[in-house]
C-alpha cells in the first residue's frame, strides 16, 4: 500500500511539472525598448505565462510557463505576427529564465 501511494505521489508531481518550462523564440523586427515592452505586455496576458524575457540584441523572446501549462506555437506566432514581428523559430527548452538572463548579461 505504501509503495502504491509513493508511486501515485511521484506520478502526480511529475505530471504537474511536465508542462512547466521555457519557450524560446527567435523574433525579427525588434528595434527598441518600446517593442520589448509591447511584446512582454502581450505575452503576459496569456494565463500560462509566468515570466517573459526579451533581448533586442539577440532577437530572443523567452517565456517561462506556469506549471502544468503550455502555449501552442500557433498562438505565439499569431500574437507576435499580428503585432508586426517575424517569428523565425520556436523551441521548448530546459533552460530557466534565470539562466537565460545570466547568459544575456554575459554576452554584453
PATORMI-209787 format. One record per residue (C-alpha): residue number from 0; residue in one letter; chain; x, y, z. Coordinates in steps of 0.1 Angstrom, whole numbers, plus 5000, padded with zeros to 4 digits. Layout:
N
> NUM  a  A  X  Y  Z
...
% end
This chain:
108
> 0  x  A  5000  5000  5000
> 1  x  A  5028  5024  5009
> 2  x  A  5046  5017  4976
> 3  x  A  5014  5025  4956
> 4  x  A  5010  5058  4975
> 5  x  A  5046  5067  4968
> 6  x  A  5043  5059  4931
> 7  x  A  5010  5079  4929
> 8  x  A  5026  5109  4945
> 9  x  A  5056  5107  4923
> 10  x  A  5035  5105  4892
> 11  x  A  5014  5134  4903
> 12  x  A  5045  5156  4909
> 13  x  A  5059  5146  4875
> 14  x  A  5027  5154  4856
> 15  x  A  5024  5187  4875
> 16  x  A  5058  5199  4863
> 17  x  A  5058  5182  4829
> 18  x  A  5042  5213  4812
> 19  x  A  5063  5238  4830
> 20  x  A  5092  5250  4810
> 21  x  A  5107  5277  4788
> 22  x  A  5097  5286  4753
> 23  x  A  5124  5304  4733
> 24  x  A  5117  5322  4701
> 25  x  A  5139  5339  4675
> 26  x  A  5120  5371  4666
> 27  x  A  5130  5396  4640
> 28  x  A  5117  5432  4639
> 29  x  A  5126  5441  4675
> 30  x  A  5142  5475  4673
> 31  x  A  5136  5494  4705
> 32  x  A  5127  5491  4742
> 33  x  A  5091  5500  4733
> 34  x  A  5090  5469  4711
> 35  x  A  5102  5448  4740
> 36  x  A  5076  5463  4764
> 37  x  A  5048  5456  4739
> 38  x  A  5058  5420  4735
> 39  x  A  5061  5415  4772
> 40  x  A  5027  5430  4778
> 41  x  A  5011  5409  4750
> 42  x  A  5026  5377  4762
> 43  x  A  5018  5383  4799
> 44  x  A  4981  5384  4790
> 45  x  A  4982  5347  4785
> 46  x  A  4973  5329  4817
> 47  x  A  5000  5302  4810
> 48  x  A  5028  5329  4811
> 49  x  A  5047  5331  4843
> 50  x  A  5075  5354  4831
> 51  x  A  5090  5369  4799
> 52  x  A  5125  5379  4788
> 53  x  A  5131  5399  4757
> 54  x  A  5165  5406  4742
> 55  x  A  5167  5431  4714
> 56  x  A  5204  5424  4707
> 57  x  A  5198  5386  4704
> 58  x  A  5164  5387  4688
> 59  x  A  5152  5365  4716
> 60  x  A  5119  5362  4733
> 61  x  A  5117  5337  4761
> 62  x  A  5086  5327  4781
> 63  x  A  5085  5308  4813
> 64  x  A  5052  5289  4816
> 65  x  A  5033  5281  4847
> 66  x  A  5034  5245  4860
> 67  x  A  5012  5222  4840
> 68  x  A  5006  5247  4812
> 69  x  A  5018  5253  4777
> 70  x  A  5011  5278  4749
> 71  x  A  5007  5264  4714
> 72  x  A  5032  5276  4688
> 73  x  A  5004  5288  4665
> 74  x  A  4991  5311  4693
> 75  x  A  5025  5325  4700
> 76  x  A  5032  5331  4663
> 77  x  A  4999  5347  4657
> 78  x  A  5003  5371  4687
> 79  x  A  5037  5383  4675
> 80  x  A  5030  5384  4638
> 81  x  A  4998  5404  4644
> 82  x  A  5020  5429  4664
> 83  x  A  5043  5432  4634
> 84  x  A  5071  5409  4642
> 85  x  A  5086  5380  4623
> 86  x  A  5089  5347  4642
> 87  x  A  5117  5326  4628
> 88  x  A  5119  5297  4653
> 89  x  A  5101  5284  4684
> 90  x  A  5116  5259  4707
> 91  x  A  5108  5244  4741
> 92  x  A  5140  5242  4763
> 93  x  A  5150  5232  4797
> 94  x  A  5169  5264  4803
> 95  x  A  5154  5285  4831
> 96  x  A  5147  5322  4826
> 97  x  A  5173  5329  4852
> 98  x  A  5199  5310  4831
> 99  x  A  5188  5329  4800
> 100  x  A  5191  5363  4818
> 101  x  A  5226  5353  4831
> 102  x  A  5238  5343  4796
> 103  x  A  5224  5375  4781
> 104  x  A  5243  5396  4807
> 105  x  A  5275  5376  4799
> 106  x  A  5271  5383  4762
> 107  x  A  5272  5421  4766
% end
